Amino acid sequence: MTSPRARAAAPLAALGWILLAVPLACAVRHAVPPRAAEEVRRGYAHLGAGDAERAEVAFAHALQFDPDLPEAENGLGIVCRTRGDLDRARPRFERAIRLRPDFAEAHANLGELLLALDHAADAEDELRTALRIDPDLADARLNLARALLAHGLAASGEEHGLAASGGGRGRAAAFAGARTEYLHLLETDPDAAAAHHDLAFMDYLEGRFARAERGYRRAATLAPSSHEAQHGLCISLVRLGRCAEGARACRRCLELAPGADRCRTSLAGALACAEP
């Protein structure tokens, strides 16, 4: 799926590179029956606790008190999305937006869903709309940045190990856009491990290994359970000729993810490099 060079430091988990935006305390902004507002609050609390079944009941109950409550529609969309039911989630998010066009979280959630459906252009429109409404919406910012990063990889043929016509120009523009979005995210949350990680990935791809090492090290500090950050740190250190340090990072990667072939392969390379 990716070229060997891209696989070495790939930041995008096979299934989870776009994070679902789940507002845990969604403010009900228009006047609604108190019981409806209470059920919405309960629904998001249930989602936060990982109980989608009770969340679904709470949101449906809220709609019995107020059938046009966008926060409840958005909540039901999230329930469907967490179950992988994109066909049922999409109309929920779309109706939430029709009911409240300035509902940033609903735009962000619809954008995430459209990305999952490979409707990249429409997804970017929704994510940018979400960010115009709420520039501090971190999930939307991360999704947009990672969409641009993926476009850059595809434009340069990195995703398939192929040469792409005009790919260098396409990648440069997409990477520049992604970098800007990651830096905006860090203005909102300086400790966003994903942003540090993905910026390091781009630095690695472009041969800035010292900067990549610093970024991966920061990501590994902020997210100690991330084997991807440890792997990136490993290969960056090897590129810098610090092979013994790299081997330690790869061992840590394997401790965190014993089945990770990339960590095992890179550890062998680091050990060979470290031999006198």
Secondary structure, DSSP 8 states (H G I E B T S, - for coil): ---HHHHHH--S-TTTSS-----SS----S---HHHHHHHHHHHHHHHTT-HHHHHHHHHHHHHH-TT-HHHHHHHHHHHHHTT-HHHHHHHHHHHHHH-TT-HHHHHHHHHHHHHTT-HHHHHHHHHHHHHH-TT-HHHHHHHHHHHHHHHHHHTTTTTT---TTHHHHHHHHHHHHHHHHHHHHHH-TT-HHHHHHHHHHHHHTT-HHHHHHHHHHHHHH-TT-HHHHHHHHHHHHHTT-HHHHHHHHHHHHHH-TT-HHHHHHHHHHHHHH--
